[in-house]
Amino acid sequence: MVTFYDINPDRTPKVPVLYLDTLKVTTIEQTAEETEARGGKGNAALIAWDYGKSINVTIEDALFSAKSMAIMFGNGQVAEYTGSGAYIMKTEQWTAQSTQVGNSKTVAKTAGWSDKYVAPDGKLYNKINPKFYNADNSPATDFVANATYFCSFDLKVDGAVIDISANSFPGTYYVTGDTFARSEATGDDEFFQFIIPKAKVQSENTITLEAEGDPSVFNMNLKVLRPADGIMMKLVKYNLVDGSAATELTSTLYHNHALDVNNTSDATNSGISLGVKVGETITIPRPAGTGSYSLSWSAGNGTTNVTIDEDNAENCLVTGVAAGTETITATWGESGSTTTATYTVVVTA
């Protein structure tokens, strides 16, 4: 993941303006020049100095967005393109089916032209402001049967526009990137982040449109500039601290558990732990093996941590009220010979 931030006047990151989580490769290249003092027998190198340090970053993205395109090719601004003047222009070739005199939308339709555009989504859209031309690019005055003509027309759209002008160039951003490095010793993944306080997006960019082969990738080239403190880039290897145990189970995990009670002689499900947040609701389904018996649900602590709602004596709707642990019990069977199934619900804030 790589995130671009605008920069405050005090050189701190301001707000995130671009978030990239579909990257394929990110390359960081450091170069420098060197000069030497030579002398003595053989004129060997005696002392060497490095200078002209340069750090360049290339980000290869599998996908692009309007915002990433705007940052690559202009000033990073994306404007809404909607309303009465939002059109795109298209041109089509068509063949007249009959001879008709005149140059208008009505005459062209009579000659066999369609005023509907068939889009890739299979829907029909109105062709707006059509203009008709002969094969030699001159305006068509009449339509002759079996002759080929061209029509330029507009389509109303709703989207975004990126203006790339002669005086708009990519800007400078505070950039962070997160990745992993696998430890050879333990085989575990370790966290790494690179931090670039001042990265200038380079103006040289290429978009390749291909009809076959692998999808094109989008390369964004960054030149690392020297900030006021001289630290051009930081590489941080870190471990997260002060974490808490994950006690909440997602709804997906909940549905992956076998909650059905198949053995009515021993229907205890006390080993099942479910999670719900305060204010949210989960559903515990009617246990299997209950047959045609009526079913009732109860909470051990009443409404201290949860409220329950029986859904037609089938399912139990559990809503979190306060953080804590609650036991939900399902009961069914004949008087004096009932069977129960229990579920532990952990409520988190």
Residue frames as qw, qx, qy, qz and C-alpha x, y, z in Angstrom:
[[0.000, 0.889, 0.459, 0.000, 0.00, 0.00, 0.00],
 [0.393, 0.046, 0.007, 0.918, 1.19, 3.51, -0.80],
 [0.052, -0.856, -0.497, 0.131, -0.49, 6.71, 0.40],
 [0.346, 0.368, 0.081, 0.859, 0.09, 10.25, -0.89],
 [0.240, -0.757, -0.469, 0.386, -0.51, 13.23, 1.40],
 [0.198, 0.868, 0.049, 0.452, -0.64, 16.94, 0.72],
 [0.606, -0.050, -0.384, 0.695, 2.04, 18.79, 2.71],
 [0.261, -0.906, -0.300, 0.142, 1.41, 21.45, 5.37],
 [0.231, 0.906, -0.207, 0.288, 3.51, 24.64, 5.46],
 [0.449, -0.707, 0.527, -0.142, 5.39, 23.12, 8.42],
 [0.343, 0.454, -0.798, -0.198, 6.29, 20.14, 6.17],
 [0.381, -0.025, 0.863, -0.329, 4.07, 17.66, 8.03],
 [0.017, -0.246, -0.863, -0.441, 1.57, 15.47, 6.16],
 [0.340, -0.014, 0.089, -0.936, -1.78, 17.20, 5.75],
 [0.769, 0.161, 0.365, -0.499, -4.55, 15.01, 4.34],
 [0.497, -0.040, 0.806, 0.318, -4.41, 11.82, 2.26],
 [0.438, 0.544, -0.143, -0.701, -5.12, 12.55, -1.40],
 [0.719, 0.348, -0.516, -0.310, -4.37, 9.17, -3.00],
 [0.631, -0.348, 0.660, -0.213, -4.44, 5.61, -1.64],
 [0.613, 0.423, -0.590, -0.313, -3.03, 2.78, -3.76],
 [0.629, -0.299, 0.673, -0.250, -3.69, -0.82, -2.72],
 [0.900, 0.368, 0.213, -0.091, -3.44, -2.52, -6.14],
 [0.093, 0.825, -0.525, -0.187, 0.30, -2.15, -6.65],
 [0.964, 0.213, -0.155, 0.046, 2.37, -4.79, -8.40],
 [0.767, 0.009, -0.157, 0.622, 5.92, -3.55, -7.85],
 [0.114, -0.992, 0.031, -0.036, 7.46, -0.57, -6.07],
 [0.812, 0.179, -0.105, 0.546, 11.13, 0.08, -6.81],
 [0.268, -0.952, 0.075, 0.129, 13.36, 2.38, -4.76],
 [0.811, 0.316, -0.006, 0.492, 16.65, 3.22, -6.44],
 [0.322, -0.900, 0.095, 0.277, 19.45, 5.26, -4.85],
 [0.757, 0.439, 0.040, 0.482, 22.28, 6.59, -6.99],
 [0.307, -0.891, 0.103, 0.318, 25.25, 8.88, -6.38],
 [0.627, 0.712, -0.226, 0.221, 28.30, 10.14, -8.20],
 [0.796, -0.505, 0.092, 0.320, 31.88, 9.61, -7.09],
 [0.419, 0.836, -0.291, 0.203, 35.16, 11.38, -7.56],
 [0.907, -0.281, -0.058, 0.308, 38.64, 10.22, -6.53],
 [0.041, -0.904, 0.419, 0.080, 42.05, 11.58, -5.70],
 [0.974, 0.151, 0.008, 0.169, 44.74, 9.50, -7.42],
 [0.104, 0.884, -0.446, 0.096, 48.49, 9.45, -7.13],
 [0.564, -0.498, 0.658, -0.008, 51.63, 7.48, -6.41],
 [0.093, -0.271, 0.890, 0.354, 52.85, 4.39, -8.15],
 [0.089, 0.321, 0.915, 0.227, 50.29, 3.18, -10.62],
 [0.220, -0.169, -0.101, -0.956, 48.22, 6.33, -10.00],
 [0.272, -0.357, -0.892, 0.049, 45.92, 4.36, -7.70],
 [0.347, -0.715, -0.287, -0.535, 42.82, 5.80, -6.07],
 [0.299, 0.154, -0.622, 0.707, 43.75, 7.26, -2.69],
 [0.178, 0.298, 0.573, -0.743, 40.56, 8.92, -1.48],
 [0.038, -0.388, -0.743, -0.544, 37.01, 8.83, -2.84],
 [0.210, 0.201, 0.369, -0.883, 34.15, 11.24, -2.31],
 [0.115, 0.493, 0.837, 0.205, 30.49, 10.62, -2.99],
 [0.128, 0.327, 0.138, -0.926, 28.18, 13.42, -4.06],
 [0.423, 0.114, -0.437, -0.785, 25.03, 14.07, -6.03],
 [0.175, 0.127, 0.950, -0.225, 22.86, 11.56, -4.12],
 [0.495, 0.038, -0.286, -0.820, 19.55, 10.84, -5.86],
 [0.287, 0.122, 0.916, -0.253, 16.65, 8.60, -4.84],
 [0.453, 0.091, -0.413, -0.785, 14.00, 7.63, -7.36],
 [0.433, 0.112, 0.816, -0.366, 10.86, 5.60, -6.70],
 [0.364, 0.060, -0.629, -0.684, 8.86, 3.81, -9.38],
 [0.492, 0.113, 0.678, -0.533, 5.36, 2.64, -8.48],
 [0.233, 0.033, -0.798, -0.554, 3.74, 0.09, -10.81],
 [0.485, 0.129, 0.515, -0.695, -0.02, -0.07, -10.35],
 [0.227, 0.192, 0.923, 0.243, -2.27, -2.77, -11.82],
 [0.087, 0.759, 0.634, 0.124, -5.26, -0.39, -11.89],
 [0.198, 0.123, -0.037, 0.972, -5.79, 3.33, -12.13],
 [0.013, -0.733, -0.619, 0.280, -8.33, 5.82, -10.84],
 [0.233, 0.878, 0.214, 0.359, -9.27, 9.31, -11.92],
 [0.391, -0.908, 0.141, 0.049, -7.31, 10.68, -8.97],
 [0.721, -0.334, 0.419, 0.440, -4.13, 8.73, -9.71],
 [0.564, 0.507, 0.409, 0.508, -4.36, 9.80, -13.37],
 [0.003, 0.969, 0.119, 0.217, -4.78, 13.43, -12.32],
 [0.542, -0.762, 0.277, 0.219, -1.71, 13.25, -10.08],
 [0.740, -0.039, 0.474, 0.476, 0.36, 11.61, -12.82],
 [0.446, 0.459, 0.469, 0.609, -0.57, 13.98, -15.64],
 [0.004, 0.753, 0.196, 0.629, -1.56, 17.29, -14.05],
 [0.066, -0.499, 0.412, -0.760, -2.15, 19.15, -10.85],
 [0.096, -0.073, -0.925, 0.360, -4.06, 16.34, -9.13],
 [0.395, 0.213, 0.309, -0.838, -7.47, 17.96, -9.57],
 [0.031, 0.265, 0.914, 0.306, -10.49, 15.92, -10.67],
 [0.322, 0.115, 0.113, -0.933, -13.62, 17.88, -11.56],
 [0.513, 0.360, 0.733, -0.264, -17.16, 16.58, -11.87],
 [0.097, 0.127, -0.597, -0.786, -18.29, 16.24, -15.46],
 [0.075, 0.473, 0.873, -0.094, -22.05, 16.33, -15.28],
 [0.166, 0.607, 0.261, -0.732, -25.02, 18.51, -16.09],
 [0.610, 0.701, 0.245, -0.277, -26.38, 19.97, -19.32],
 [0.376, 0.825, -0.385, -0.172, -22.99, 20.41, -20.97],
 [0.461, -0.447, 0.765, 0.042, -21.44, 17.06, -20.14],
 [0.866, 0.440, 0.024, -0.236, -21.01, 15.26, -23.47],
 [0.476, -0.381, 0.668, 0.427, -18.56, 13.00, -25.21],
 [0.550, 0.583, -0.248, -0.544, -18.24, 12.87, -29.00],
 [0.634, -0.067, 0.754, 0.157, -18.27, 9.72, -31.10],
 [0.413, 0.498, -0.420, -0.636, -18.14, 9.01, -34.83],
 [0.682, 0.080, 0.723, -0.079, -19.69, 6.06, -36.64],
 [0.127, 0.241, -0.683, -0.678, -19.80, 4.71, -40.18],
 [0.552, 0.321, 0.675, -0.369, -23.12, 3.66, -41.70],
 [0.115, 0.033, 0.752, 0.649, -24.58, 2.68, -45.08],
 [0.467, 0.203, 0.081, -0.857, -27.75, 4.25, -46.49],
 [0.410, 0.190, 0.892, -0.028, -30.51, 1.78, -47.27],
 [0.369, 0.721, 0.567, 0.148, -32.46, 4.13, -49.54],
 [0.329, 0.264, 0.140, 0.896, -31.96, 7.39, -51.40],
 [0.175, -0.831, -0.489, 0.197, -33.21, 10.46, -49.56],
 [0.323, 0.629, 0.067, 0.704, -32.81, 14.17, -50.27],
 [0.340, -0.857, 0.036, -0.386, -31.55, 16.50, -47.56],
 [0.507, 0.232, -0.634, 0.535, -29.20, 16.50, -44.56],
 [0.448, -0.494, 0.254, -0.701, -31.04, 16.20, -41.29],
 [0.271, -0.191, 0.879, -0.342, -31.68, 13.72, -38.53],
 [0.703, 0.304, 0.414, -0.493, -35.16, 12.94, -39.88],
 [0.676, 0.591, -0.326, -0.295, -33.91, 12.41, -43.44],
 [0.159, 0.495, -0.849, 0.093, -31.04, 10.23, -42.24],
 [0.485, -0.032, 0.773, -0.408, -33.42, 8.03, -40.23],
 [0.769, 0.459, 0.138, -0.424, -35.54, 7.58, -43.33],
 [0.542, 0.633, -0.540, -0.120, -32.38, 6.53, -45.20],
 [0.900, -0.050, -0.429, 0.056, -31.65, 3.86, -42.62],
 [0.272, 0.411, -0.551, 0.674, -29.58, 5.64, -39.95],
 [0.577, -0.554, -0.596, 0.071, -30.39, 4.84, -36.31],
 [0.074, -0.765, 0.161, -0.619, -30.61, 7.65, -33.76],
 [0.795, -0.573, 0.126, -0.157, -29.84, 5.22, -30.92],
 [0.252, 0.641, -0.706, 0.167, -26.34, 4.30, -29.75],
 [0.936, -0.225, -0.259, -0.075, -25.89, 0.68, -28.64],
 [0.168, -0.795, 0.522, -0.258, -23.49, 0.85, -25.68],
 [0.363, 0.300, -0.872, 0.130, -21.26, -1.97, -24.40],
 [0.267, -0.024, 0.756, -0.597, -23.72, -2.40, -21.51],
 [0.089, 0.322, 0.914, 0.231, -26.39, -3.38, -24.06],
 [0.106, 0.717, 0.502, -0.472, -28.52, -0.29, -23.43],
 [0.384, 0.598, 0.415, 0.569, -29.66, 2.26, -26.03],
 [0.248, -0.600, -0.194, 0.735, -28.73, 5.93, -25.68],
 [0.397, 0.871, 0.276, -0.085, -29.87, 8.95, -27.70],
 [0.594, 0.117, 0.209, 0.768, -27.44, 10.36, -30.25],
 [0.047, -0.884, -0.270, 0.378, -27.36, 14.12, -29.72],
 [0.095, 0.851, -0.246, -0.455, -26.36, 16.83, -32.26],
 [0.785, 0.089, 0.529, 0.311, -25.67, 14.43, -35.16],
 [0.226, 0.774, -0.303, -0.508, -23.68, 15.73, -38.14],
 [0.881, 0.235, 0.407, 0.061, -23.42, 13.74, -41.39],
 [0.018, -0.735, 0.502, 0.457, -20.45, 13.57, -43.76],
 [0.858, 0.452, -0.194, -0.148, -19.53, 11.92, -47.04],
 [0.940, -0.117, 0.028, 0.318, -16.57, 9.57, -47.34],
 [0.550, 0.450, -0.044, 0.702, -14.41, 12.52, -48.50],
 [0.344, -0.331, -0.466, 0.745, -15.20, 14.41, -45.23],
 [0.123, -0.175, -0.199, -0.956, -17.49, 16.92, -46.93],
 [0.422, 0.140, 0.552, -0.705, -20.94, 17.52, -45.40],
 [0.175, 0.264, 0.910, 0.269, -23.55, 15.19, -46.85],
 [0.309, 0.130, -0.059, -0.940, -26.30, 17.01, -48.76],
 [0.825, 0.046, -0.193, -0.529, -28.22, 13.90, -49.81],
 [0.525, -0.310, 0.786, -0.104, -28.16, 10.21, -48.95],
 [0.616, 0.372, -0.528, -0.452, -27.77, 7.70, -51.80],
 [0.953, -0.161, 0.120, -0.226, -28.71, 4.06, -51.38],
 [0.960, 0.032, -0.028, 0.278, -25.75, 1.73, -50.64],
 [0.362, 0.696, -0.273, 0.557, -23.36, 4.68, -50.17],
 [0.659, -0.324, -0.479, 0.481, -21.22, 4.93, -47.03],
 [0.074, -0.823, -0.007, -0.563, -21.49, 7.93, -44.71],
 [0.454, -0.036, -0.610, 0.649, -20.08, 9.05, -41.39],
 [0.362, -0.787, -0.294, -0.403, -21.95, 10.56, -38.48],
 [0.314, 0.158, -0.558, 0.752, -20.41, 12.48, -35.56],
 [0.500, -0.647, -0.373, -0.439, -22.67, 12.80, -32.53],
 [0.083, -0.470, 0.579, -0.661, -22.65, 13.55, -28.79],
 [0.627, -0.359, -0.691, -0.030, -23.64, 11.33, -25.87],
 [0.378, -0.750, 0.151, -0.522, -24.73, 12.75, -22.54],
 [0.691, 0.057, -0.634, 0.343, -22.51, 11.50, -19.71],
 [0.531, -0.800, 0.079, -0.268, -22.04, 11.74, -15.97],
 [0.901, -0.002, -0.205, 0.383, -18.48, 11.34, -14.77],
 [0.459, -0.767, 0.095, 0.439, -15.22, 13.13, -14.02],
 [0.614, 0.743, -0.014, 0.267, -12.81, 15.18, -16.09],
 [0.652, -0.503, 0.121, 0.555, -9.08, 15.79, -15.74],
 [0.390, 0.920, -0.012, 0.022, -7.80, 18.91, -17.46],
 [0.760, -0.236, 0.207, 0.568, -4.17, 18.61, -18.59],
 [0.269, 0.961, 0.050, -0.035, -2.94, 22.04, -19.62],
 [0.660, 0.561, -0.245, 0.436, 0.40, 23.31, -20.82],
 [0.051, 0.614, -0.449, 0.647, 1.15, 24.91, -17.46],
 [0.786, -0.440, 0.202, -0.385, -0.08, 22.16, -15.12],
 [0.489, 0.417, -0.751, 0.150, 2.54, 19.77, -13.79],
 [0.762, -0.360, -0.537, 0.049, 2.51, 17.02, -11.14],
 [0.306, -0.849, 0.172, -0.395, 3.01, 18.18, -7.57],
 [0.293, 0.376, -0.762, 0.439, 5.06, 17.29, -4.51],
 [0.770, -0.432, -0.229, -0.409, 3.68, 14.98, -1.80],
 [0.331, -0.471, 0.746, -0.336, 4.47, 13.30, 1.51],
 [0.786, 0.150, -0.493, -0.341, 4.45, 9.57, 0.69],
 [0.473, -0.393, 0.740, -0.273, 4.30, 6.46, 2.85],
 [0.721, 0.218, -0.558, -0.349, 4.39, 2.83, 1.73],
 [0.649, -0.375, 0.574, -0.329, 3.75, -0.38, 3.66],
 [0.738, 0.316, -0.565, -0.192, 5.03, -3.83, 2.85],
 [0.878, -0.419, 0.215, -0.092, 6.30, -7.05, 4.44],
 [0.355, 0.606, -0.711, 0.037, 9.65, -8.77, 4.64],
 [0.942, -0.228, -0.192, -0.153, 9.79, -12.44, 5.58],
 [0.364, -0.737, 0.560, -0.102, 12.26, -13.35, 8.27],
 [0.623, 0.370, -0.687, -0.063, 14.69, -16.08, 7.20],
 [0.029, 0.267, -0.838, 0.475, 15.12, -17.14, 10.83],
 [0.379, 0.144, 0.700, -0.588, 11.46, -17.50, 11.84],
 [0.104, 0.294, 0.837, 0.451, 9.62, -17.57, 8.52],
 [0.023, 0.747, 0.569, -0.343, 7.28, -14.88, 9.89],
 [0.309, 0.692, 0.278, 0.590, 6.38, -11.72, 8.02],
 [0.369, -0.457, -0.275, 0.761, 7.82, -8.52, 9.48],
 [0.210, 0.904, 0.370, -0.045, 6.34, -5.08, 8.87],
 [0.462, -0.115, 0.172, 0.862, 8.19, -2.40, 6.93],
 [0.220, 0.902, 0.363, -0.082, 7.22, 1.15, 6.01],
 [0.497, 0.100, 0.130, 0.852, 9.08, 3.66, 3.90],
 [0.040, -0.879, -0.348, 0.324, 8.49, 7.36, 4.53],
 [0.461, 0.262, 0.253, 0.809, 9.34, 10.05, 1.98],
 [0.083, -0.635, -0.390, 0.662, 8.72, 13.56, 3.37],
 [0.246, 0.731, -0.109, -0.628, 9.08, 15.26, 0.00],
 [0.521, 0.074, 0.767, 0.366, 8.48, 13.37, -3.26],
 [0.310, 0.521, -0.184, -0.774, 8.03, 15.12, -6.60],
 [0.750, 0.351, 0.559, -0.044, 5.90, 13.23, -9.12],
 [0.286, -0.281, 0.552, 0.731, 7.78, 13.22, -12.41],
 [0.483, 0.514, 0.022, -0.709, 6.11, 14.58, -15.54],
 [0.319, 0.341, -0.774, -0.428, 7.23, 11.80, -17.92],
 [0.587, 0.069, 0.712, -0.379, 4.40, 9.27, -18.16],
 [0.261, 0.178, -0.751, -0.580, 3.20, 6.81, -20.77],
 [0.701, 0.141, 0.493, -0.495, -0.18, 5.16, -21.29],
 [0.063, 0.227, -0.865, -0.443, -0.12, 2.09, -23.52],
 [0.736, 0.206, 0.246, -0.596, -3.37, 0.89, -25.12],
 [0.018, 0.279, -0.918, -0.280, -3.21, -2.70, -26.38],
 [0.740, 0.035, -0.244, -0.626, -5.75, -4.95, -28.02],
 [0.934, -0.057, -0.352, -0.031, -4.18, -8.18, -26.75],
 [0.513, 0.295, -0.579, 0.561, -1.74, -9.53, -24.21],
 [0.402, -0.412, -0.629, 0.523, -1.54, -8.71, -20.53],
 [0.068, -0.937, -0.336, -0.070, -3.38, -5.65, -19.22],
 [0.376, 0.615, -0.199, 0.664, -1.31, -2.47, -19.20],
 [0.545, -0.544, -0.422, 0.479, 0.10, -1.27, -15.90],
 [0.063, 0.937, 0.089, 0.332, 0.46, 2.35, -14.83],
 [0.701, -0.066, -0.268, 0.658, 3.84, 3.61, -13.71],
 [0.166, -0.970, -0.080, -0.160, 4.22, 6.61, -11.44],
 [0.708, 0.208, -0.260, 0.623, 7.76, 7.94, -11.09],
 [0.393, -0.912, -0.116, -0.001, 8.79, 9.90, -8.00],
 [0.528, 0.472, -0.337, 0.620, 11.94, 11.93, -7.44],
 [0.601, -0.641, -0.382, 0.287, 12.85, 12.23, -3.75],
 [0.184, 0.807, -0.096, 0.553, 13.76, 15.80, -2.80],
 [0.481, -0.008, -0.569, 0.667, 15.89, 16.93, 0.13],
 [0.330, -0.838, -0.397, -0.177, 13.74, 18.40, 2.95],
 [0.085, -0.896, 0.228, -0.372, 14.93, 21.01, 5.42],
 [0.681, -0.601, 0.408, -0.091, 16.32, 18.47, 7.90],
 [0.148, 0.605, -0.746, -0.234, 18.22, 16.63, 5.16],
 [0.434, -0.028, 0.893, -0.118, 16.51, 13.25, 5.76],
 [0.357, 0.214, -0.527, -0.741, 15.29, 12.21, 2.32],
 [0.763, -0.107, -0.501, -0.395, 13.73, 8.88, 3.26],
 [0.406, -0.406, 0.699, -0.426, 13.12, 6.66, 6.28],
 [0.652, 0.020, -0.721, -0.234, 12.88, 2.87, 6.28],
 [0.466, -0.397, 0.491, -0.620, 11.04, 1.67, 9.36],
 [0.526, -0.047, -0.847, -0.060, 11.02, -1.96, 10.51],
 [0.355, -0.312, 0.384, -0.793, 8.40, -2.27, 13.21],
 [0.260, -0.275, -0.924, 0.048, 6.20, -4.49, 15.34],
 [0.385, -0.592, -0.243, -0.665, 2.78, -3.37, 16.52],
 [0.234, 0.032, -0.748, 0.621, 2.48, -2.91, 20.28],
 [0.266, 0.107, 0.496, -0.820, -0.26, -2.65, 22.91],
 [0.481, -0.064, -0.617, -0.620, -2.65, -4.86, 20.97],
 [0.580, -0.135, 0.553, -0.583, -5.58, -6.63, 22.60],
 [0.286, 0.037, 0.951, 0.113, -6.83, -10.15, 22.05],
 [0.383, 0.009, -0.459, -0.802, -9.33, -10.49, 19.24],
 [0.260, 0.141, 0.862, -0.412, -12.54, -11.69, 20.90],
 [0.558, 0.474, 0.179, -0.657, -15.06, -10.52, 18.36],
 [0.456, 0.096, 0.815, 0.344, -16.06, -12.92, 15.61],
 [0.245, 0.214, -0.328, -0.887, -17.26, -11.57, 12.32],
 [0.756, 0.209, 0.249, -0.567, -20.61, -12.60, 10.93],
 [0.681, 0.452, -0.534, -0.217, -18.78, -14.64, 8.28],
 [0.174, 0.312, -0.883, 0.306, -16.96, -16.61, 10.93],
 [0.509, 0.002, 0.562, -0.652, -20.20, -17.05, 12.81],
 [0.824, 0.316, -0.022, -0.470, -21.85, -18.65, 9.81],
 [0.532, 0.459, -0.711, -0.023, -18.85, -20.92, 9.33],
 [0.182, -0.244, 0.842, -0.446, -19.49, -22.55, 12.71],
 [0.413, -0.243, -0.829, -0.288, -21.74, -25.59, 13.03],
 [0.261, -0.210, 0.416, -0.845, -24.39, -24.19, 15.36],
 [0.753, -0.143, -0.367, -0.528, -26.98, -26.89, 14.73],
 [0.405, -0.346, 0.755, -0.383, -27.64, -29.27, 17.61],
 [0.615, 0.157, -0.652, -0.415, -28.02, -32.77, 16.23],
 [0.458, -0.099, -0.852, 0.232, -27.92, -34.83, 19.43],
 [0.427, -0.628, -0.152, -0.633, -30.97, -33.93, 21.53],
 [0.823, -0.449, -0.327, 0.119, -29.76, -36.09, 24.43],
 [0.582, -0.470, -0.014, 0.663, -26.68, -33.90, 24.79],
 [0.378, 0.773, 0.348, 0.372, -27.42, -30.63, 23.10],
 [0.375, -0.823, -0.023, 0.425, -25.02, -28.35, 24.96],
 [0.618, 0.623, 0.097, 0.470, -23.24, -25.85, 22.71],
 [0.416, -0.881, -0.023, 0.226, -21.34, -24.03, 25.45],
 [0.647, -0.237, 0.337, 0.641, -18.16, -24.21, 23.36],
 [0.370, 0.606, 0.434, 0.555, -19.59, -21.91, 20.69],
 [0.239, -0.587, -0.193, 0.749, -18.61, -18.25, 21.11],
 [0.340, 0.707, 0.464, 0.412, -20.27, -15.56, 19.05],
 [0.319, -0.242, -0.112, 0.909, -19.45, -11.88, 18.77],
 [0.093, 0.801, 0.503, 0.309, -21.64, -8.79, 18.48],
 [0.257, 0.180, -0.169, 0.934, -20.97, -5.07, 18.86],
 [0.052, 0.487, 0.555, -0.673, -23.04, -2.75, 21.02],
 [0.371, 0.535, 0.019, -0.759, -26.02, -1.60, 18.96],
 [0.403, 0.314, -0.703, -0.495, -25.67, -4.36, 16.37],
 [0.821, -0.037, 0.343, -0.455, -27.73, -7.55, 15.98],
 [0.146, 0.309, -0.907, -0.247, -26.83, -11.14, 15.12],
 [0.825, -0.044, -0.115, -0.552, -29.09, -14.12, 14.51],
 [0.229, -0.274, 0.927, -0.117, -28.79, -17.51, 16.22],
 [0.563, 0.026, -0.564, -0.603, -30.73, -20.03, 14.11],
 [0.848, -0.249, 0.159, -0.439, -33.12, -22.62, 15.49],
 [0.257, -0.451, 0.854, 0.042, -31.10, -25.69, 16.50],
 [0.613, 0.126, -0.669, -0.402, -31.55, -28.85, 14.46],
 [0.355, -0.063, -0.905, 0.227, -33.13, -31.81, 16.20],
 [0.237, 0.042, 0.452, -0.859, -35.88, -29.74, 17.80],
 [0.083, 0.356, 0.918, 0.150, -38.49, -31.48, 15.67],
 [0.148, -0.637, -0.487, -0.578, -41.94, -29.94, 16.02],
 [0.453, -0.556, -0.504, 0.481, -41.37, -28.82, 19.60],
 [0.015, 0.969, 0.108, 0.221, -41.97, -25.18, 20.46],
 [0.684, 0.130, -0.220, 0.683, -38.79, -23.30, 21.21],
 [0.250, -0.959, -0.130, -0.035, -37.98, -20.58, 23.74],
 [0.596, 0.413, -0.249, 0.642, -34.90, -18.41, 24.20],
 [0.483, -0.862, -0.147, 0.040, -33.50, -16.77, 27.32],
 [0.406, 0.648, -0.373, 0.526, -30.52, -14.67, 28.39],
 [0.654, -0.253, -0.588, 0.402, -28.79, -15.52, 31.66],
 [0.278, -0.240, -0.308, 0.878, -28.30, -11.92, 32.76],
 [0.222, 0.766, 0.496, -0.343, -31.56, -10.57, 31.44],
 [0.459, 0.834, 0.184, 0.245, -30.97, -7.38, 29.49],
 [0.484, -0.758, 0.159, 0.407, -27.67, -6.36, 31.12],
 [0.340, -0.409, 0.581, 0.616, -25.49, -7.09, 28.10],
 [0.036, -0.059, -0.752, -0.655, -27.98, -8.03, 25.36],
 [0.613, 0.215, 0.319, -0.690, -31.62, -7.97, 24.43],
 [0.168, -0.010, 0.936, 0.308, -33.16, -10.95, 22.67],
 [0.585, 0.291, 0.029, -0.756, -36.13, -11.22, 20.35],
 [0.508, 0.062, 0.857, 0.060, -37.67, -14.52, 19.39],
 [0.321, 0.326, -0.451, -0.766, -38.39, -14.65, 15.68],
 [0.804, 0.029, -0.279, -0.525, -41.56, -16.80, 15.47],
 [0.802, -0.402, 0.419, -0.139, -39.97, -19.16, 18.00],
 [0.903, 0.390, -0.026, 0.176, -37.47, -20.10, 15.32],
 [0.599, 0.375, -0.233, 0.667, -34.41, -17.88, 15.42],
 [0.452, -0.753, -0.285, 0.385, -33.09, -15.66, 18.19],
 [0.350, 0.767, 0.007, 0.538, -32.15, -12.08, 17.39],
 [0.653, -0.523, -0.233, 0.496, -29.44, -10.91, 19.80],
 [0.228, 0.862, 0.027, 0.452, -28.67, -7.18, 20.08],
 [0.592, -0.012, -0.412, 0.692, -25.65, -5.91, 21.99],
 [0.286, -0.901, -0.277, -0.171, -26.45, -3.50, 24.86],
 [0.279, -0.884, 0.368, -0.074, -23.24, -3.27, 26.91],
 [0.462, 0.530, -0.706, 0.083, -19.77, -4.80, 26.71],
 [0.530, -0.355, 0.671, -0.378, -19.52, -8.15, 28.47],
 [0.190, 0.114, -0.948, -0.227, -20.28, -11.86, 28.10],
 [0.659, 0.005, 0.241, -0.712, -23.75, -13.34, 27.98],
 [0.161, -0.020, 0.982, 0.094, -25.12, -16.89, 27.80],
 [0.597, 0.136, -0.169, -0.772, -28.09, -17.46, 25.50],
 [0.295, -0.036, 0.945, -0.136, -30.11, -20.63, 26.05],
 [0.561, 0.038, -0.468, -0.682, -32.52, -22.36, 23.67],
 [0.333, -0.047, 0.852, -0.402, -35.03, -24.70, 25.35],
 [0.636, 0.091, -0.401, -0.652, -37.45, -27.20, 23.78],
 [0.273, 0.019, -0.958, 0.080, -39.20, -30.50, 24.54],
 [0.533, -0.548, -0.560, -0.320, -42.06, -31.78, 26.72],
 [0.414, -0.735, 0.220, -0.489, -42.77, -30.63, 30.26],
 [0.795, -0.478, 0.363, -0.084, -40.39, -32.37, 32.62],
 [0.807, -0.013, 0.446, 0.387, -38.19, -33.57, 29.77],
 [0.333, 0.934, -0.012, -0.126, -36.66, -30.55, 28.07],
 [0.799, 0.067, 0.153, 0.578, -33.44, -30.16, 26.13],
 [0.052, -0.952, 0.008, 0.302, -31.25, -27.06, 25.94],
 [0.725, 0.342, 0.082, 0.593, -28.56, -25.59, 23.76],
 [0.305, -0.868, -0.084, 0.384, -26.38, -22.74, 25.01],
 [0.595, 0.585, 0.087, 0.544, -24.36, -20.12, 23.20],
 [0.461, -0.576, -0.134, 0.662, -21.79, -17.70, 24.60],
 [0.348, 0.820, 0.258, 0.374, -22.10, -14.19, 23.19],
 [0.514, -0.333, -0.100, 0.784, -19.25, -11.71, 23.64],
 [0.159, 0.928, 0.322, 0.101, -20.40, -8.09, 23.40],
 [0.561, -0.119, 0.025, 0.819, -17.79, -5.49, 22.45],
 [0.042, 0.760, 0.203, -0.617, -18.04, -1.70, 22.39]]
